[in-house]
Amino acid sequence: MAVLDFGATSASSPASASFFKRIGAHIMDALTSFAHARARTAELQYYMDMSDEQLAAKGLRRDEIAQHVFRDMFI
């Protein structure tokens, strides 16, 4: 009768675990990027829907909206 040892590791286990960790990390990075893009798009739309008077009250002009929303990316 054969005995199965599920606790045994093979030579490929560390590589497989590392591979799946990398895949998981890439998936999380992609989801995070997608969430950030959606948030910025929503913020852009929020400002684009405002009138020029409302933008002026916030100290913005229509041509400055993108720069304002992406201000952390501009140098």
PLY file of the C-alpha trace (Angstrom):
ply
format ascii 1.0
element vertex 75
property float x
property float y
property float z
element edge 74
property int vertex1
property int vertex2
end_header
0.00 0.00 0.00
1.30 3.44 -0.96
1.53 6.27 1.54
0.87 9.79 0.34
2.83 12.50 2.07
1.08 15.80 1.37
3.55 17.68 3.52
6.47 16.81 1.28
7.88 19.53 -0.90
9.33 19.08 -4.32
12.14 21.02 -5.88
9.64 23.08 -7.88
7.48 24.18 -4.92
9.42 27.33 -4.00
9.50 28.40 -7.64
5.77 27.73 -8.02
4.99 29.66 -4.86
7.14 32.55 -6.07
5.45 32.45 -9.47
1.98 32.63 -7.93
3.07 35.40 -5.56
4.29 37.44 -8.53
1.07 36.81 -10.45
-0.96 37.85 -7.40
1.14 40.99 -6.96
0.67 41.95 -10.62
-3.08 41.42 -10.38
-3.25 43.60 -7.25
-1.16 46.30 -8.97
-3.50 46.26 -11.96
-6.60 46.50 -9.76
-5.07 49.33 -7.75
-4.19 51.22 -10.94
-7.71 50.70 -12.24
-9.21 52.03 -9.00
-6.98 55.11 -9.09
-7.88 55.79 -12.73
-11.60 55.54 -11.94
-11.22 57.92 -9.00
-9.38 60.48 -11.14
-11.95 60.17 -13.90
-14.73 60.79 -11.38
-12.89 63.84 -10.03
-12.37 65.18 -13.56
-16.07 64.74 -14.29
-16.97 66.45 -11.01
-15.06 69.58 -12.01
-16.14 69.45 -15.67
-19.78 69.46 -14.58
-19.29 72.71 -12.65
-20.08 76.09 -14.11
-17.29 78.61 -14.66
-18.56 80.55 -11.64
-18.38 77.47 -9.41
-14.86 76.74 -10.63
-13.85 80.34 -9.98
-15.15 80.03 -6.42
-12.73 77.12 -5.98
-9.92 79.14 -7.53
-9.88 77.17 -10.80
-10.34 77.91 -14.46
-11.69 75.30 -16.88
-8.30 74.92 -18.58
-6.68 74.10 -15.21
-8.92 71.16 -14.27
-6.64 68.39 -15.57
-3.60 69.98 -13.95
-5.49 70.24 -10.66
-6.69 66.63 -10.71
-3.26 65.27 -11.68
-1.27 67.76 -9.59
0.61 65.00 -7.75
1.90 63.67 -11.09
3.15 67.00 -12.45
6.62 68.19 -11.56
0 1
1 2
2 3
3 4
4 5
5 6
6 7
7 8
8 9
9 10
10 11
11 12
12 13
13 14
14 15
15 16
16 17
17 18
18 19
19 20
20 21
21 22
22 23
23 24
24 25
25 26
26 27
27 28
28 29
29 30
30 31
31 32
32 33
33 34
34 35
35 36
36 37
37 38
38 39
39 40
40 41
41 42
42 43
43 44
44 45
45 46
46 47
47 48
48 49
49 50
50 51
51 52
52 53
53 54
54 55
55 56
56 57
57 58
58 59
59 60
60 61
61 62
62 63
63 64
64 65
65 66
66 67
67 68
68 69
69 70
70 71
71 72
72 73
73 74
